[in-house]
Amino acid sequence: MPDNPSLDLLTVLDTADTIAVVGCSATPTRTSHKIARYLQDRGYRIVPVNPNYDKVLGEPCYPDLPSLPAAVNLDIVDIFRAPEHTADMVRSTIERVEQTDEHPVIWTQLGVSTTEAKAQAEEAGLPYVRNRCIKIEYDRLLA
């Protein structure tokens, strides 16, 4: 369950259209790639974020969240980075929010959340899902 009991994961997943996958790999055997493909196959628009690639899963890949065009409306920012980078990814999300005024759900994959990242998201008023696999939750709630 997310830390915020009012955050309904079924509603989050059912109403989302676009998911930024931060740390998305172009390597098909990497978990971030497999889950991004899984989500893409279920109709979500995937926006890969990784400075090491130009394209992933047929989509343009951006070096960071503030580099995404403002016309891309993010519903979920799914973080696949090591915990020591999670707070930076939340700060990057907040920077994008300040540019676009959107309020995506910050979703941290298993073992990725930190106390600092969670506190930053809460302070910015962004919904936060801690240490949950988006694929597992999709399978549990929508499959």
C-alpha positions in Angstrom: 0.0 0.0 0.0 1.3 3.5 -0.7 2.1 5.5 2.4 -0.8 7.8 1.7 -3.9 5.7 2.3 -6.0 8.1 0.1 -3.8 7.2 -2.9 -5.7 4.4 -4.7 -3.3 2.5 -6.8 -6.1 1.0 -8.9 -7.3 4.5 -9.8 -3.7 5.7 -10.4 -3.0 2.8 -12.9 -6.4 2.9 -14.5 -6.4 6.6 -15.2 -2.7 7.0 -16.2 -1.8 7.4 -19.9 1.9 8.4 -19.8 4.6 7.0 -17.6 8.1 8.4 -17.5 10.5 5.5 -16.7 13.5 7.0 -15.1 16.5 4.8 -15.5 14.9 2.9 -18.4 17.5 0.7 -20.1 17.8 -0.2 -23.8 19.1 -3.6 -22.8 16.2 -6.1 -23.1 17.4 -8.3 -20.2 17.3 -5.3 -17.7 14.3 -5.1 -15.4 13.6 -1.5 -16.2 13.4 -2.4 -19.9 11.2 -5.5 -19.3 8.7 -3.5 -17.2 8.6 -0.6 -19.5 7.8 -2.9 -22.4 5.2 -4.6 -20.3 3.5 -1.3 -19.6 3.8 -0.2 -23.2 2.2 -3.5 -24.3 -0.7 -2.6 -22.0 -1.4 0.7 -23.8 0.6 3.2 -21.7 2.8 5.7 -23.4 6.3 5.2 -22.1 8.7 8.1 -21.9 12.2 6.6 -21.3 14.6 8.8 -19.2 18.2 7.9 -19.4 21.2 10.0 -20.5 22.9 7.0 -22.1 20.4 6.5 -24.9 18.7 8.3 -27.8 15.8 5.8 -28.2 14.4 3.0 -26.1 11.4 0.8 -27.1 10.9 2.9 -30.2 10.4 6.1 -28.1 12.7 9.1 -27.8 14.8 8.9 -24.7 15.5 12.0 -22.7 18.5 12.7 -20.4 16.4 13.9 -17.5 12.8 14.9 -16.7 13.2 18.7 -17.2 14.4 17.9 -20.8 11.0 16.4 -21.7 8.9 18.7 -23.9 6.2 20.5 -21.9 3.6 19.1 -24.2 4.3 15.6 -22.7 1.9 15.3 -19.7 3.2 12.8 -17.2 0.8 10.9 -15.0 3.5 8.7 -13.3 7.2 9.0 -12.8 8.4 5.5 -12.3 11.9 5.5 -10.7 14.4 2.7 -11.5 17.5 4.2 -10.0 19.6 3.1 -7.0 18.4 4.5 -3.7 21.3 7.0 -3.5 19.9 8.7 -6.6 16.2 8.7 -5.7 16.1 12.0 -3.9 17.8 13.6 -7.0 15.1 12.1 -9.2 12.4 13.5 -7.0 14.1 16.9 -7.2 14.2 16.5 -10.9 10.5 15.7 -10.9 9.8 18.8 -8.8 11.8 20.9 -11.3 9.6 19.6 -14.1 6.5 20.3 -12.0 7.6 23.9 -11.6 7.9 24.1 -15.4 4.6 22.4 -16.3 2.3 22.6 -13.2 1.5 18.9 -13.7 1.4 16.7 -10.5 2.5 13.1 -11.5 2.5 10.3 -9.0 6.1 9.5 -8.1 6.4 5.7 -8.1 9.5 4.1 -6.6 10.3 0.5 -7.6 11.2 -2.1 -4.9 14.1 -1.1 -2.8 14.4 2.4 -4.4 12.6 4.7 -1.9 14.4 6.8 0.7 13.2 8.9 3.6 14.6 12.0 2.0 12.9 11.3 -1.4 9.6 10.7 0.3 9.8 13.8 2.4 10.7 15.9 -0.7 7.7 14.5 -2.6 5.4 15.2 0.3 6.7 18.7 0.8 6.0 19.4 -3.0 2.5 17.9 -2.7 3.3 15.0 -5.0 1.7 11.6 -4.5 4.3 9.1 -3.6 4.3 5.3 -3.9 7.1 3.7 -1.9 9.0 0.5 -2.9 6.3 -1.1 -5.0 6.7 -2.8 -8.4 4.4 -1.2 -10.9 4.1 -4.5 -12.9 3.2 -6.5 -9.8 0.6 -3.9 -8.8 -0.8 -3.8 -12.4 -1.1 -7.6 -12.4 -2.7 -7.6 -9.0 -5.2 -4.8 -9.7 -5.9 -4.8 -13.4 -4.9 -8.1 -15.0 
